[in-house]
Amino acid sequence: MILSLETFSPDRIIDISVTLRQGLACWPGEEYWQLESTQQIAKGGSCNLSRATMSLHMGTHVDAPWHFGEGDRTVEAIPLSQLVIGARVLDLTHVEAAIGRSDLEGKLDGIQAVLLKTSDSGRLEALEPFNRDFVHLDESAAEYLVEQNISTVGIDYLSVEGYHVENAPVHHRLLGAEVLIVEGLDLSGVEARDYLLVVLPLKIEGADGAPARAILIDSDR
Ligand SMILES: [Zn+2]
């Protein structure tokens, strides 16, 4: 297929990234977002220049397998085939607490990637305080994703796993099977159907994860 300008016209591209900014919720105990000016034109500098401090797992980001010690693949080694991929958005906004196998069964046929839209979508972008009771995957759902050969799974809050679940079985199962995890998406304005997902984490050598810009390209409109 030859990609035309029309394929990429702005109204077919949906931004599903959270804006990194002051006040954005982050995992308790991790480094929150700070942007610091190091030079300002208004104060006589030759340019405006800043530096940022943040946990690499803030906002929209990916988890590399090494994040939970599954193999040695760090973020710069994640294959592009897991980052630019056909993806289905599933509307799971009715699910309370945990997404289980039965919420996914029969809904993943013929797809390589799935993005889970939950009732938490939009909370990060709205700068709501950290919500410990976010909707997450249980072990049966993680097992089903692996069984279905899903390459990439995304969710709209800060973890695919429940808050402080002992031994992180969902992360281990997914990352151990080299399923790419994308967290902190904003799917609040997205209709549940199939898209082309483009998620591009910063290429940081040796990192356990990285912030990413994520977009969906809607080829059906
Ligand atoms: Zn993460």
Residues whose N, C-alpha, C, O or C-beta is under 5 A from the ligand:
A	BS01	ZN	H57 V62 D63 L158 E183 G209
